[in-house]
Amino acid sequence: MSDKKASLNYGPLLQEAIRKLRGDGVGSIIARGAGSAFVIKALAAGVAFGSYMVIARLIGVESFGYYVYVLGWISVIMCVSKLGLDSATLRFLPAYSAKRDWPRYQGFVRFSVWMTTAVSLLTALVLGAVTFVFEDRFSPELRLTFFLGSLVLIARTVMEMNAFRLQALKAIIQSYVPQHLALPLLLVAGVAVVWAFLKDQTGSHHVMGIYFAATTFLAIITWFLLKQIDFREAVRRIYEPRYWFRVCLPLLLVTGMARLLTRIDVLMLGAIDSTDSAGIYSAASEISTLISFGLIAANAIMAPMIAELLSEGRIDELRRSIRLCALGLMIFTIPAALVILLFGRWILGLFGADFVEGYSALAILCLGQFFNVFAGPVGLLMTMTHYEKSAAGIFAFAVLANVALNASLIPVLGIKGAAIATTTTTILWNALMLLFVWSKLRIDTTIFCWLRHSQDRP
């Protein structure tokens, strides 16, 4: 049946989705895993927000600015240390397991572990050396936070690579809980204990030290979980590094550009303006991302559905699923955006009195996040339809635009300039992806798909 003749009766589609969720097939397992991921992400979003707020109140705006500034650099550098092997793990291990190709399976595991560990050690040494060379430009607290951050880089790389292997084995809960729930909880608990002894002397270096201890502990825990789940009989390993890297590099480019887009505003604000501004801006940014939580949840649920419908050529059902997704996103996003705009000053005040001045940046960032949700799962559609290189190109262009806008606006407008730059580039890359998806797939992921559908009906 063509899309023009599609009925507005979505009951059968919903019943089919429920039936598949209860089944024992691969699609059902993936769908239930996505549901588990959604629940954990919902809890993790609340825990992460709460941990940010508690840490900001305990250590103050200056130390909090140091902390988020260094953590931003670590998050970006980690993309290099993982070499794209994190995403490649989700591609190769399930494929080798399905074929029972244990020599290549174990070869890839050994190769990815050694490569990421070695590169993370190298990048940590480089970060430490750069900090030492330019130590005169840093305050003693920021300098120590950078040194401890270089250790966090190693531990977090190991922990996240373990988590990706668990995810590849469909151990979704074991993969998500350590880094998304346990880590922020351990971090807050550790900071609270230190603050009980040091009070106002607690600084960003203490928080980063606790972060290192927590990530090291969780890296060990995830390693033990892997030993229990991923037991394989010893075989002679086969290594194909040239082929693996050929696949990894485009994935590295996509994840690297996407990560830069989420961190570059904080990094440039801290470098051009001040780390205090970076801390205030980071709190506003964290609050604004709550608007897009519906999209994050939708992507977790839509991913297996899109994969199945595309593989079976059921494009009409895919369009109907996206229409439902677009409607659900707007129902969730509009009230969320209004609540944040109305109570934004009060929410920022929970971080501390100094953070209230970030409200104007928060309001601007909300606009960008709203458009991000309005565009729907457009990025997911591009990567699921093998247009990841085009997606990487769009992200790269957005990063360059973001850098140029931040460099020109931050010296004049401060945190408002960073917010304007980020919002502008968020709208830009979403708009470009919308045009690309429509031109290649003739799929509209926005709420306007409902209007287009009503016009197409006889």
Secondary structure, DSSP 8 states (H G I E B T S, - for coil): --GGG--S--HHHHHHHHHHHHS-SHHHHHHHHHHHHHHHHHHHHHHHHHHHHHHHHHHHHHHHHHHHHHHHHHHHHHHHHHTTHHHHHHHHHHHHHHTT-HHHHHHHHHHHHHHHHHHHHHHHHHHHHHHHHTGGGS-HHHHHHHHHHHHHHHHHHHHHHHHHHHHHTT-HHHHHIIIIIIHHHHHHHHHHHHHHHHGGG--HHHHHHHHHHHHHHHHHHHHHHHHHH-----------HHHHHHHHHHHHHHHHHHHHHHHHHHHHHHHHT-HHHHHHHHHHHHHHGGGGHHHHHHHHHHHHHHHHHHHTT-HHHHHHHHHHHHHHHHHHHHHHHHHHHHHHHHHHHTT-GGGGGGHHHHHHHHHHHHHHHHT-SHHHHHHHTT-HHHHHHHHHHHHHHHHHHHHHHHHHHTHHHHHHHHHHHHHHHHHHHHHHHHHHH----STHHHHHHHHH--
